Each structure stands twice: as C-alpha cells, then as structure tokens.
Amino acid sequence: MPGGREFRAPLPRELTEGQRRIRATVLDGLSASQRALFDREDGEGRLLGPFGLALLSPAIGGPSLAMGAAFRGSTVLTARGREIAILAVAAATRCSYERYAHAAVGRSAGLGQDEVASLLDGTFAGADEVEEAIHRVAVAYLSTPTGRTPNLPAGAADVLDDRALYELLMLLGHYRNLAMAMGVFGVPAPE
C-alpha cells in the first residue's frame, strides 16, 4: 500500500452521529439488486471503498456522496455513458475498488463483459459516436498532466453539447479524486 497505509473504517458501534448519517446515506434505500452489485460493507459492517473514507470527514464526505448521487439521477449522460467514463478513470488510476465496483455497475448498465474489459485495458470502441466521444474525452482528460488543459478530441463538441461535456468533466474529476484518496489511504477492493 502507498506509504504503508491501509485504511479500515470504524465499526458501526464506533461511529459518531455524523458518521452514522453517512452510513445511512450509503446503505439505506438500496434495493436488493443494488446491494447485490458490489460490497459496500465488510462482514463486520465496516464501510468499504470511498464510503468508508467519507467517514473521516462527514462534512466533506456527505457532499461527496451527494455529488455521486447527482450523477446517477440528474445528468444527461446515460448510465452506460457514466460507467464508460468511470471505468476509464479506474483504468487510468489503477484504482482497484473503482475497477471492482464499476465493472459490476457497468454490466448492470448494459456494458458487456468484453466492453468492461476493453475499457479497463484502454481498447474500448463505443457502440455509437456519443460513447466514443465520452471515452475519447475521458482518455484526453486523464492523460493530460495536472495543471494543463486537455485538448478536446476532434468531433467531441459535435456530439456532446455543453451540458453533457460539463457533466462529463465533473464526473471524471469526482471519480479521479475518489481514486486518488483511495490510493493515498491504501483502500483496496474486497477480496
């Protein structure tokens, strides 16, 4: 683990009131099919992945979780489009938890196993021009050094309107930040 860290979230009985609210946000209201996609807690009830990290600072973790929910419910990007972008982040950052969780979410959003594999190995060719544009923008953004503005891939502006492009860039930034935090704190995918 980077820096020798391996973060483990506190047990449910150890949580403060603010942390209990985070836990409820993560777990309450999930359908059985949503729960079955990937593990959000371990056998002892500790939150996993970015959900456990959100407990470190509920004032920051709560809004971060709300942003994730906004991407799922209030964006013009399709579920497939969002997962294409998130899996591109997982591939670029080598974030094991994002790979684990979003391979499952991507399949539930209609990506085939071969498409998930091609996203993770960088050979994805979308089912249409919108998916191709999403992936090309993601790769351009993720391969540009921090502090520099990526060039918008040719044709992307013809396919993605300003709202879609903005939402895509915010999605990429959000998941890149989550991957960075999981890397710094040594948060792995469940075994």
C-alpha positions as CSV (number, residue, x, y, z in Angstrom):
1,M,0.0,0.0,0.0
2,P,1.3,3.5,-0.8
3,G,3.0,5.0,2.3
4,G,2.3,1.8,4.2
5,R,-1.3,2.9,4.8
6,E,-4.3,0.5,4.8
7,F,-7.4,2.4,6.0
8,R,-10.2,0.5,7.7
9,A,-13.4,2.3,8.5
10,P,-14.6,2.2,12.1
11,L,-17.1,-0.4,13.2
12,P,-20.8,0.7,13.3
13,R,-20.8,0.8,17.1
14,E,-17.8,3.2,17.0
15,L,-19.5,5.8,14.7
16,T,-20.3,9.4,15.7
17,E,-23.7,10.8,14.9
18,G,-22.3,12.5,11.7
19,Q,-20.7,9.2,10.7
20,R,-24.0,7.3,11.3
21,R,-25.7,9.7,8.9
22,I,-23.0,8.9,6.3
23,R,-23.6,5.2,6.8
24,A,-27.3,5.6,6.5
25,T,-26.8,7.6,3.2
26,V,-24.7,4.8,1.8
27,L,-26.9,1.8,2.9
28,D,-30.5,2.9,3.4
29,G,-32.8,2.7,0.4
30,L,-30.7,0.3,-1.6
31,S,-32.7,-2.3,-3.5
32,A,-31.7,-5.9,-3.3
33,S,-30.4,-5.7,-6.8
34,Q,-28.3,-2.7,-5.9
35,R,-26.9,-4.4,-2.8
36,A,-26.0,-7.4,-4.9
37,L,-23.8,-5.5,-7.4
38,F,-20.9,-4.9,-5.1
39,D,-19.9,-4.8,-1.4
40,R,-20.3,-1.5,0.4
41,E,-19.5,-3.0,3.8
42,D,-17.5,-5.9,5.1
43,G,-18.6,-8.8,7.3
44,E,-18.2,-6.7,10.4
45,G,-20.3,-3.8,9.0
46,R,-17.3,-1.5,8.2
47,L,-18.0,0.6,5.1
48,L,-15.6,-0.1,2.2
49,G,-14.1,2.0,-0.5
50,P,-14.9,5.7,-0.8
51,F,-17.8,5.1,1.5
52,G,-15.5,4.3,4.5
53,L,-13.3,7.2,3.6
54,A,-16.3,9.6,3.8
55,L,-16.5,8.8,7.5
56,L,-13.2,10.6,8.1
57,S,-14.9,14.0,7.5
58,P,-18.7,13.8,7.3
59,A,-18.9,17.5,6.4
60,I,-16.9,16.7,3.2
61,G,-17.9,13.1,2.8
62,G,-21.6,13.8,2.8
63,P,-21.5,16.3,-0.1
64,S,-19.1,14.0,-2.0
65,L,-21.7,11.2,-1.7
66,A,-24.4,13.7,-2.7
67,M,-22.4,14.5,-5.8
68,G,-22.2,10.9,-6.7
69,A,-26.0,10.6,-6.3
70,A,-26.5,13.7,-8.5
71,F,-24.5,12.0,-11.3
72,R,-26.8,8.9,-11.0
73,G,-30.0,10.9,-11.0
74,S,-29.7,14.3,-12.5
75,T,-27.4,14.1,-15.5
76,V,-28.0,14.0,-19.3
77,L,-25.3,11.2,-19.5
78,T,-26.8,7.7,-19.8
79,A,-25.9,5.0,-17.3
80,R,-23.7,3.4,-19.9
81,G,-22.0,6.7,-20.7
82,R,-21.3,7.4,-17.0
83,E,-19.9,3.9,-16.5
84,I,-17.7,4.3,-19.6
85,A,-16.2,7.4,-18.1
86,I,-15.8,5.9,-14.6
87,L,-14.2,2.8,-15.9
88,A,-11.8,5.0,-17.9
89,V,-10.9,6.6,-14.6
90,A,-10.4,3.2,-12.9
91,A,-8.1,2.1,-15.7
92,A,-6.1,5.3,-15.7
93,T,-5.7,5.5,-12.0
94,R,-5.4,1.7,-11.4
95,C,-7.9,2.1,-8.6
96,S,-8.8,-1.5,-7.6
97,Y,-12.0,-0.5,-5.8
98,E,-13.3,1.5,-8.7
99,R,-12.5,-1.3,-11.1
100,Y,-14.2,-3.8,-8.8
101,A,-17.4,-1.8,-8.1
102,H,-17.9,-0.2,-11.5
103,A,-17.2,-3.3,-13.5
104,A,-20.3,-4.6,-11.8
105,V,-22.3,-1.3,-12.1
106,G,-21.2,-1.1,-15.8
107,R,-22.5,-4.6,-16.5
108,S,-25.8,-3.7,-14.9
109,A,-25.9,-0.5,-17.1
110,G,-25.7,-2.7,-20.2
111,L,-22.0,-3.0,-20.8
112,G,-20.9,-6.4,-21.8
113,Q,-18.0,-8.2,-20.1
114,D,-15.9,-7.7,-23.2
115,E,-16.7,-3.9,-23.2
116,V,-15.8,-3.7,-19.5
117,A,-12.5,-5.5,-20.2
118,S,-11.8,-3.2,-23.2
119,L,-12.4,-0.1,-21.0
120,L,-10.0,-1.4,-18.4
121,D,-7.3,-2.2,-21.0
122,G,-7.8,1.0,-23.0
123,T,-9.1,-0.5,-26.2
124,F,-12.8,0.5,-25.9
125,A,-14.6,1.4,-29.1
126,G,-18.1,2.7,-28.2
127,A,-21.4,1.4,-29.5
128,D,-22.1,4.8,-31.0
129,E,-20.5,8.2,-31.6
130,V,-21.6,9.5,-28.2
131,E,-19.9,6.6,-26.3
132,E,-16.8,7.1,-28.4
133,A,-16.8,10.8,-27.6
134,I,-17.2,10.1,-23.9
135,H,-14.3,7.7,-23.9
136,R,-12.0,9.9,-26.0
137,V,-12.7,12.9,-23.8
138,A,-12.1,10.8,-20.7
139,V,-8.8,9.5,-22.1
140,A,-7.7,13.0,-23.1
141,Y,-8.6,14.4,-19.7
142,L,-7.0,11.6,-17.7
143,S,-3.8,11.6,-19.8
144,T,-3.2,15.3,-19.5
145,P,-0.8,16.4,-16.8
146,T,-2.4,18.2,-13.8
147,G,-2.4,21.9,-14.4
148,R,-2.7,21.7,-18.1
149,T,-5.9,21.9,-20.1
150,P,-6.6,18.9,-22.3
151,N,-7.4,19.3,-25.9
152,L,-11.0,18.4,-26.7
153,P,-10.8,15.4,-29.1
154,A,-11.9,16.2,-32.7
155,G,-15.6,15.8,-33.1
156,A,-16.5,15.6,-29.4
157,A,-18.1,19.0,-29.4
158,D,-20.3,17.9,-32.4
159,V,-21.6,15.0,-30.3
160,L,-21.6,16.3,-26.7
161,D,-23.4,19.5,-26.0
162,D,-22.1,21.9,-23.4
163,R,-24.1,20.4,-20.6
164,A,-23.1,16.9,-21.4
165,L,-19.4,17.9,-21.7
166,Y,-19.6,19.8,-18.4
167,E,-21.2,16.9,-16.6
168,L,-18.7,14.5,-18.0
169,L,-15.7,16.6,-16.9
170,M,-17.2,16.9,-13.4
171,L,-17.8,13.2,-13.3
172,L,-14.2,12.5,-14.3
173,G,-12.9,14.9,-11.7
174,H,-15.0,13.4,-9.0
175,Y,-14.0,9.8,-9.6
176,R,-10.4,10.8,-10.2
177,N,-10.4,12.4,-6.7
178,L,-12.0,9.4,-5.1
179,A,-9.4,7.2,-6.8
180,M,-6.6,9.4,-5.5
181,A,-8.0,9.3,-1.9
182,M,-8.3,5.5,-2.1
183,G,-4.7,5.3,-3.3
184,V,-3.3,7.5,-0.6
185,F,-5.2,5.7,2.1
186,G,-4.5,2.2,0.7
187,V,-8.1,1.3,0.2
188,P,-8.3,-2.0,-1.8
189,A,-11.1,-3.8,-3.5
190,P,-12.7,-6.5,-1.3
191,E,-11.1,-10.0,-1.7
